[in-house]
């Protein structure tokens, strides 16, 4: 029996780097991914598609590895990066976007991420493991934001987190 964990997360923050410099990093998937914690491997599938393989987590008897693939569309005029899930490429479907806005004295960033993760579990463990999975996802994204903030200068200014669990 499997459980599906749905999530939707949005972060807003500001950095002191120029918007063009931020865009250059975030639109280059391998460069952007280098700031993501616990990334085991990023595989270039061609055609601006990448498979993300995160580190295994959990105790030995219950380790789990999140694997998903996305197609990336970069729009330099809109200063945005959008990724959509590629079906059947792992145990997760993840989509999202970066919106990068030049505010003259700083760059405003909005990261959105949404998706679902299939977790094979006995039915009795659902209520225990789902919050752990969601918490780990939030922790990884917060560390990613912190790493980018350190790279570009600035500080985290606002976050909006929404999570949902579906069996």
Number of C-alpha atoms within 10 A of each C-alpha: 8 13 20 19 22 21 21 19 18 17 19 17 18 22 22 18 18 17 20 15 11 23 23 14 16 21 20 14 18 15 12 16 16 16 16 20 16 15 16 15 14 17 13 14 12 8 8 14 19 22 19 21 18 18 15 16 14 11 8 8 6 10 10 17 16 19 21 22 27 22 17 21 15 19 13 13 6 10 19 19 21 19 20 18 21 18 13 10 15 17 18 23 22 21 20 19 19 21 18 22 20 16 12 10 10 16 22 21 21 17 19 18 18 18 17 19 23 16 21 15 14 10 11 8 11 19 11 9 15 22 15 12 18 19 13 13 13 17 13 15 19 17 15 19 20 19 16 22 18 12 14 19 15 17 15 17 11 11 13 10 12 11 14 13 16 11 14
